[in-house]
């Protein structure tokens, strides 16, 4: 018994006194906030690392010190070889577990990003909550354009820019882990688009507005086209479209709102509507209560019916809509215009991208009993010739009016 007791004490001591040889103190690590991947020379890639470094701040004002940017760019064959190079002159060990954002430049995205994302998913270095996006220009330049003046930390700035708290038409970035684990009807075929706006875009937009008929809704800008009175402003606007993890085109601001309506619920969409009969703009606040309904009827040809229901209200009272028939005409105009724009978006996916961007084939798949039957149907080759019939129904509430949910659903 004494020997067994002694042996138990020795085992307990071994467990309690044992250390971890691979343990690294938190203050011995250098945390990467964002990672940018650009095309380099001679088949190399240019990898940009965005860190935050404590700034002296306002010594007299006191309070918490603001963190400023620290950007380092290297050329290497792979991301991890760039990390090894970075470790040669950084005094702290490089750590990717707190990385918030991975940015691919457009030229890298057009070559294909599947190998990169697969590698990131299969390692434990990145968390599943990393945002993934495409930059119209160089990712390195986008990092230099970031100016989080409204946030104390760059990490918070990235969360607010890509997270759900913003009122942006592209306010849901795809987490890189979900890029390969899509739910039915929605896949990793589009990613948020970022870019650097130029001050000269303001003059170009004003000139264009004077020579063309005003658009029915907000202009369909992409990230590098937004008219803003500032040089080198970091912008999130539009989507990058992929086919088999290779970028094939872009979607603009208005199309992004249609994407939100089709694939997710539009939580809050403020639109300035140009109404030709009145030759005037009207502001409406639109949102969704019900998810879009999608039905695919396989046959010759395949028919895809899409129904989107939108609720909303005027953000300003207009005396010209006192007449009920006049008011109904405006609602029909909204229905027809939204439906036409959604049809134009589908036409782009069929004619220009030639890709089932929104994974509508997941609904067609339900008509087949086996995987082999579905593969033999060859949906990818049939999608461009499918008949797509979108219908958008807009209901504008009067002020103080309550709607019955059951009635609206019917």
Helices and strands as residue ranges (DSSP letters): H 2-17, G 26-28, E 29-31, E 34-39, E 45-54, E 67-76, H 79-87, E 93-95, E 101-105, H 106-111, H 114-122, E 131-135, H 139-145, H 154-162, E 174-175, G 176-180, E 190-197, H 200-211, E 233-243, E 246-251, H 253-263, E 269-275, G 276-278, E 280-287, E 293-297, E 303-314, G 319-321, H 324-347, I 348-352, H 361-364, G 365-367, H 371-377, H 379-383, E 387-396, H 405-409
